[in-house]
Amino acid sequence: MSFAGRRLKPVSWVLTAVLLPLLAAPLAVTAQKAAADGPNQPARKELTPDQQLRKRILDSLGGIRDPKAPKQQTLHGPDLSDREKVIHVLGRLGFGPKPGEIDEVLKTGGWQAWVKRQMDPAHIDDATADRVVAEKFRWSKMSMSELQKEYDGDGQNIRQIHRELPEYVITRAASATASSTS
């Protein structure tokens, strides 16, 4: 066998027969990609992992869905009863139903009315909570000038307020919850 006018040794002939197809394979793949893209399209360059990440980020910001991402799955089953809906809403939007609260929500318009009441804090009566907090923490109803006269300069009084503040927050939340459900 001769190669460009030169005679090959048997070992060279075997290497040429094995290596030539291996070297030509990437060229054939590139030619196939170019043919698949069309004759007027330039050959596509492989992206680095960093470039692929940037492309995916830009695609997601542009609203293009990644075909590799899992598809949204819709569960099919019987519709929830009104009671089950109330239980679900109280569990998701609150701390779960208290005893008797499910029936109370059902009597007062259902879960949608309950959500509307929760989203309108101006109509919640805070008188009980305000009374309990004012009795326990007298500094909570003081004006800034009264606080400054009473507590300014005395480090012990300031530390007392710092110690009582977490308890104040919890008391306020607990008494507001108790007054809104009764």
C-alpha positions, 0 to 999 in steps of 0.5 A: 500500500502506498500513501502519497507515493510512499510505501508504508510498512505493515505496522504503519499500515495497521496504524493508519487503518485504525487511527485514520477513522478515529481522527476523521470521526470528529470531522464527520460529526462536525459536518453532520451538525453543520448539515443539520443546521442548514447550508447557510448556518455557521457551525455551532461552537460547543459551550463551556459549562460556565457559558451553559450556566449563563445561557440557562440563566438568561433563558429563565429570565427571558421566560424560556422553560428548560426542557430538562426541568420537571413538569408541573404535576396536577393531582386529580381527585375529589373536590374538598368539602367546605370543612376540609377547605377550612382545615387546610386554610387554617393549617396553611395560613395560621397555626392550625385550627383551635377547638371549635374554630372550624365550626365557627369559621363555617358559620361565619361565611367559610374560609374566604370570609375568614381570610378577608377578616384576617387581611383587615386588621382595622376591624379587629377589637384590640381593647382587651389586648391593650388593657392586659398589656397596659396593666403588665407593662406600664411603660408601653403606654408612655410617650417618648418624653415620659420614657425619657424622664422616667428611664433616661440616665438610669441603666437599671431601668433601661435593662428592665425594659430590654428584659421585658420587651420579649415578654411584652411582644408575646403577651401582646400577641397572645392577648390579641389572639384571645380577644379576636377569637372570643 
